């Protein structure tokens, strides 16, 4: 039935071998895979996994130097959150040999984040000329220091930023929408780790346009860079079949199906 639905497109399962593993968490494969896990049990779960569609998005960045497009699976951010990601990336590039474990990665990321708490950051209103979601203009509020756009219910190693809708609905990785949220400053970003604080909800949308008037940090699925003056757009690319683990005690974390 999978082949008849998806043709030659193979469903993808995720082994949580990275640091954050948010896509693996979303699909029920957990946030960690280590020596105590059974490869045979994992393979058995793959054989009985459920196939579900996941949206993939195209992020296009245009500047005077040219344009580039990348595919987003998990999330995209700019401003403060992306600055922390960029700082971690640059530190890792200078000290490749020191980043050999998940624990080292997380500790370094926390240290870089702590340094940003005491740094001065300009608000997005000074860096962006405009923000549009589904063609509608959204006012960039003076206290916003970063925007986070998610395709998943999990972010930054298991944080559920968007939360649950008043009617009980959760984020859906195949509904053709992303969730857009704003963070107010370094202390706000640090407080997210307590899981008692959430970003400000901005919108759910299928397209996004940002006009950049000052260089700004951007990251897509953990790959950061400095974006020059120009514009950034996000739009739906396609859907890809993914494997969701159906463990006995697994509670579905995405509202698909």
N, C-alpha and C positions, 0 to 999 in steps of 0.2 A: 504493500500500500504506500510505503514511503517513496518507492521508486516511481510509482504512477503519479504521485502528487508532485514530486520535485524533479522528475526526469533524471538527468545525469548529475544533478547537484547533490553532493554527499552531505548528510547532516554532520555537524561538528560537535564533538564532546570536548570539555575543557578539563584538563588535569591541573589542579591548583599548585603549580610549582613556582609561582612568582612571589611577590612581596604582598600585594594587596589582595589579589585574587577575587575581585569584586564580581566579575562575570561568572566565575566558577561558583561563588556563593549564590548568585542569583539563580543559577540553574540547578542548585542542590548538590553540587559536588564538594562543597565545603571550602574552608579558607586555608587549608594546609594539607599537604601530602608528604608523609615522611616514612622512615623505616618501619614503623609499626603498622602501616597500612598494607593491606593485602592486594597485590596486583590481580590475583585471581578473582577476588571479590569485586574489585573495580571493573574488571572485564565483564563479569556477570551482570553488574548494574548497567553497563553500556548496552548489553544485548536486550535488556527489557526497558530501556529508557524510552521516554515519550519524545516524539519529534514536535517541535513548535517553532513558529517563525519569529525571527528577531529582526527588527528594523536596523538598517545601517544607513549612515548619513554622510553626505559630502560637505566638508568644510573647505571653502575657497577663500584664500587670502590674496588680495590684490594690493599692490603698492607700486611705486614708481619703478622699482627694480624688476617688476614682473609679477606674475601670479603663480600660485601653486595650490593644488587641491589635494586633500588627504581624506581618507575614509575614517569616520568615527564609529566605533562600536559601543564604547562605554560612556565617555563623557568628554566635555570640552570646557575650558575655563579661561578667563583672562583677568588681568589685574592682580590683586594680592595673592590669591591662591596659586595662580600660575607663576608668580614671582618666587614663591617658596619652592615650587617644583623645579623652576629654572636654577635656583641656587643649589639645590640638591644635585641636579644633573651636572652642573659645572664642577662641583666638589668631587663627584664620582669620576668625572673625566680626568681630573688632575691626580686622582689617587685610586686608579683602577684596582690595584692589588689588594686594597683594604676592603673591598666590597665583595665578600665571598659568602655571605650568609644573609638570611632574611632578618635576623636580629640586628646585625650591623646596619643594614639598610634602614630599618625602622628607627634605630637610635640616632643615626645621622640625620634622617628626615626630621625627627623631633627637635634636634639641636638647631638645624637650619630654621625651622619654624619659630623656635624660641628667640632666635636672633632678630627675626622680623617683628616680634612683639614690641621690641624696644627701638625699632627703626621708624623713620618718618615716611609715610606713604601718601601720595596724592590721591584724592578721590577720583572715581571714574568720570565725574562731571568735568574734570579738567583734562581728561585723556580721550574722551569720546565726544563726537559731535552729535551723534544720534543713535537711537536704538529702535528697531521696528520688529514686531512679532506678527507674523501673518499679515503684513502690510499695514499694521496699525502702529502709530507712534507711541512709544512708552517713555515717560519722563524719567531720566536718570536722576535719582534722588541724591542730594548733596552728601549723604552719609555712606553711600555705596562705595566700597573699595574693591569689590570683585564681583564677577558674575560666574555662576556655575550652571552649566547646561548638561543634564543627565539623560541617558537612555535607559539606565538601570535603577533599581531601587537602592543599590548599595554604592557607596563612594568612600574612598580613602580607607580601605581595609575594613569594610563592614558598617560604615555609618549610613543610617537611613535618613537622609536629609529632608526629603519631601514629606515623608510621613504618610498617613492614611487620610483619605478624603472624608469629609463629614458623613457621607453615605456609606462609608466602610470600604470603598474601592481603593486599591493600591495601584502603584505604577505598573504599567503593562509594556513589556518590551516589544510588543508587536502591534500597538494601536496606532502607529503612524504619528505619534506625538513625542516631543521631548519636554522635560520640565526645566524651567528657567528660574534660578534663585539668585539672590543677592546677599553678600556678606558685608557687614558694616565696618569692619576694621580688624586689626591683628588680634585683639582680645576676643572678638566675636569668633574668629576662625579657631583660636585656641580652645574656646569654650565648646565648640562643636564636638570635641573629643569626649566630653562628659556625657554625651547623648541626652542631655537635658535641655539643650539649646538647639534651635533650628535656624537655618537661613530664612530670609524673607522670601516668600513665594512671589514670583513676578508673573509667570504665565505658563500655560501649556500651549504648545504651538507646533506647527509642521514646517515653519520656515522662520528664519532669523536673519536680520541684517544689522550690522554695526558699522558706523562710520568713525574711523580712527583719526584723531587730529594730532596725537602725540605718540611716540613709540611706547608700546605696551607689551608686557609679557603675556604669552599665549601658550596653552598646552592642550594637546589632543591625545587622549589615552596615555598620558604620562610622558609624551614627547614634547618638550618645551622649546620655545624660541622667542626672540624679540620681534614683534611685528611693527613695521614702519607705518607711516601715514598711508591711508587708503581705506579699504573697506573689507569686512569679513562677512561672508554669507554662509548660512547653513540650510541645506535642503535634503529631502529624502532621496536616498540613492536606490536602495532595493531591500528586499527581505532575504534572509538566509536561514535555512533550517538548522536548528540547534537541538542538542540532546539534553533533555531534562531528566535528572535522576529521580526515580520514583522509589525512594527508600521507604520502609515501613513507617518510620516516625517523621518523615520529611514533611514539613508544612510549606505549601507553595508560597513563594515570596513575590511572584509577579502575577498580575491579574490576567494572564493569557488564557483564553479559552474558557 
